[in-house]
Amino acid sequence: MVDILQRFDIDCVLDVGAHYGEFGQLLRDLRFQGHILSFEPVSASFTRLEAASKGDPKWRIFPFALGSSDTESQIHLYRSSDFNSLLTPAGVHDRFESCTEELGVETIAVRRLESVYGMCTEGISSPHVYLKMDTQGYDVEVIRGAAGVLTKILAIQSELPGICHYSKQPQLCEALSYYWGQGYRPTGFFPVNHELDGLTVTEWDCVLIREGAGSSAERRRHC
């Protein structure tokens, strides 16, 4: 990720599924000095995100999810809030039983990135954008809702399932095929979680770049 941020002169990171602000804090620990735009719809998590971003003038936070339509929806809440998802569970309990006691649902706002992009990036001149997604199975829907602004997004980071934890969650090859169709090419796959055997990967982080973005970055670097 660091190489991508530097290579493409990224100065604006969209942090979708921000949770408590862990990814934003990681960026600051890595000395990223650009803008961070964090999206977190769950009220309890948003409160902690507010605390994490406080005092950072380049870290903006938004209390809604991103998806393929402008609507309201119900998000499933779990004892371990990392598993909160707009999708219903399918096997997630079997693999992470101690973390996935369901606590109920919360009604949240969902917005298309295409609808809110201008508002969220207001005052940021010609941003070079990296889109990080960690939405527990909803990443493809985020991209569907970004159709009108994808040309502005140089790279994306998506959590891909080795084993699907949620119903209607796109399988790894389905998600990759969709991203490929939108003009993004993978640069690397990074294991996030494994099965109990210590070998089978249950989730990957995949970083993809927009086709042609590398050539554009090199041209800017040599100007």
Secondary structure, 3 states (H helix, E strand, C coil): CHHHHHHCCCCEEEEECCCCCHHHHHHHHCCCCCEEEEECCCHHHHHHHHHHHCCCCCEEEECCEECCCCEEEEEEEECCHHHCECCCECCHHHHCCCCCCEEEEEEEEEECHHHHHHHHCCCCCCCCEEEEECCCCCHHHHHHCCHHHHHHEEEEEEEEECCCCECCCCCHHHHHHHHHHCCEEEEEEEEEEECCCCCCEEEEEEEEEECCHHHHHHHHHCC
